[in-house]
Amino acid sequence: MEFWNDWYPNLHEAFESPRVQTLHFFGSFWPHDAGFNRLKVEAPISDEVFKELQARGHNANRVRAQSISSCATAVLIDPASGNRIAGADPRRDCYAMAY
């Protein structure tokens, strides 16, 4: 419920939020690059947050907006109505269904 007011009922808007990607997973598989303590930070994330990540010792690099892809999908149940609401990541071809 932390972000409820920001994106309810449109999950698609939640998936459009800027992202941070860690490259710390050495066991990652292709096409993911492994890199100790490296982060990709999308451009819409504020300079304040970006500088804080660097101050905490992260090797953070800026990337263009919406360049970190994934295929997130989600389904939520509206507690007031019981309706199911589905959303899918607009950055890739994926979809979500709820019934």
C-alpha positions in Angstrom: 0.0 0.0 0.0 3.1 2.3 0.1 2.5 3.7 -3.4 -1.3 3.2 -3.5 -2.2 6.9 -4.0 0.5 7.4 -6.7 -0.7 4.7 -9.1 -4.0 3.2 -8.1 -5.8 2.0 -10.2 -3.4 2.3 -13.1 -0.6 -0.2 -12.7 0.9 0.8 -16.0 1.9 4.1 -14.5 3.7 2.3 -11.7 5.7 0.4 -14.3 6.8 3.6 -16.0 8.5 4.9 -12.9 12.3 5.4 -13.2 14.4 2.4 -12.3 17.7 1.4 -10.8 19.4 -1.8 -11.9 22.2 -3.5 -10.0 24.9 -5.4 -11.9 26.2 -7.0 -8.7 24.9 -10.5 -9.4 27.9 -12.5 -10.5 25.8 -15.5 -11.4 23.7 -13.5 -13.8 23.2 -15.0 -17.2 23.3 -13.5 -20.7 22.4 -10.8 -21.6 23.1 -9.3 -18.2 26.5 -8.0 -17.4 27.9 -8.8 -14.0 29.8 -6.0 -12.2 30.6 -5.7 -8.5 29.0 -2.7 -6.9 27.8 -1.2 -10.2 24.4 0.5 -10.7 22.5 1.8 -13.7 20.3 4.8 -12.7 17.7 6.1 -15.1 17.9 9.8 -16.0 14.6 10.9 -14.3 16.0 9.9 -10.9 17.0 13.1 -9.1 20.6 14.3 -8.9 20.2 14.3 -5.1 19.5 10.6 -5.1 22.2 9.9 -7.7 24.8 11.7 -5.6 23.7 9.9 -2.5 24.2 6.6 -4.1 27.7 7.6 -5.1 28.4 8.9 -1.6 27.4 5.5 -0.3 30.1 3.9 -2.4 28.1 2.8 -5.4 29.6 3.0 -8.9 26.5 4.6 -10.3 26.1 5.5 -14.0 23.2 7.4 -15.6 21.3 5.8 -18.4 18.6 7.3 -20.6 15.0 7.2 -19.4 13.2 3.9 -19.8 16.3 2.1 -20.9 16.3 -0.5 -18.2 14.0 -3.2 -19.5 12.2 -6.0 -17.8 8.8 -7.6 -18.1 7.0 -6.7 -14.9 3.4 -7.8 -14.5 1.1 -7.4 -11.5 -2.4 -8.1 -10.4 -4.0 -6.4 -7.4 -7.3 -6.8 -5.7 -9.1 -3.6 -4.8 -9.9 -4.0 -1.1 -13.1 -1.8 -1.4 -14.7 -3.6 -4.4 -12.9 -6.9 -4.7 -12.2 -6.1 -8.4 -9.0 -7.4 -9.9 -6.8 -4.9 -11.7 -3.9 -6.1 -14.0 -1.0 -4.2 -15.4 2.0 -5.0 -17.6 5.3 -3.3 -18.3 5.1 -1.0 -21.3 8.8 -1.3 -22.0 8.5 -4.8 -23.5 5.9 -7.1 -25.0 4.2 -8.6 -22.0 0.7 -8.6 -20.6 -1.2 -9.4 -17.4 -4.6 -10.9 -16.9 -6.8 -11.2 -13.9 -10.1 -13.1 -13.4 
